[in-house]
Amino acid sequence: MPKIATVITDMFEDVEYTSPAREFEGVGHKVVTIEKEAGKTVKGKQGDATVTIDYGIDDVSPEDFDALFIPGGFSPDILRADDRFVKFAKHFMDEKKPVFAICHGPQLLITAKALEGRDVTGYQSILVDLEYAGAKVHDERVVVCGDQLVTSRQPDDIPAFIEESLQLLP
């Protein structure tokens, strides 16, 4: 079954991680969490979820994973300040591996300069940033670009996000 790299740090949007991760694992996929250091516990911004990190970014290679999952909240904005996470995300986009980004998740892909010409959506406050990054922006529950990129706007869109993401996993 596919192994899904999940880049996450403090202040992630709780349900945007927990719901997709539960569904991905529920059908047999392996969800692996990655942050700056293994063993660290990160907390969701709502205070409902904590996640113990499986691997530090220096301990993994994007080649070891089949897909990338970027939950929203403030986490993607924090992670995009670290070039290691930007390069990690860019690899998935360049290699045309599935990428699932919800809410503020596409911010990491903006910094990776990986959205030019792609159909995407995201949280209302980043739509103009997505436009400036050269993306074709749609204000829809879920946007699928080719057979690679799935984006959604907010927690209410999670069911559609999960459904479309699972379609791209073997």
HELIX and SHEET records of a PDB file:
HELIX    1   1 ASP A   14  GLY A   26  1                                  13    
HELIX    2   2 ILE A   57  ASP A   59  5                                   3    
HELIX    3   3 PRO A   62  ASP A   64  5                                   3    
HELIX    4   4 SER A   75  LEU A   79  1                                   5    
HELIX    5   5 ASP A   83  ASP A   94  1                                  12    
HELIX    6   6 PRO A  106  THR A  111  1                                   6    
HELIX    7   7 GLN A  124  ILE A  126  5                                   3    
HELIX    8   8 LEU A  127  TYR A  132  1                                   6    
HELIX    9   9 PRO A  155  ASP A  157  5                                   3    
HELIX   10  10 ILE A  158  GLN A  167  1                                  10    
SHEET    1   A 7 TYR A  55  GLY A  56  0                                        
SHEET    2   A 7 LYS A  30  GLU A  35  1                                        
SHEET    3   A 7 LYS A   3  VAL A   7  1                                        
SHEET    4   A 7 ALA A  67  ILE A  70  1                                        
SHEET    5   A 7 VAL A  99  ILE A 102  1                                        
SHEET    6   A 7 LEU A 149  SER A 152  1                                        
SHEET    7   A 7 VAL A 142  CYS A 145 -1                                        
SHEET    1   B 2 THR A  41  LYS A  43  0                                        
SHEET    2   B 2 THR A  50  THR A  52 -1                                        
SHEET    1   C 2 ASP A 119  VAL A 120  0                                        
SHEET    2   C 2 LYS A 136  VAL A 137  1                                        
END                                                                             
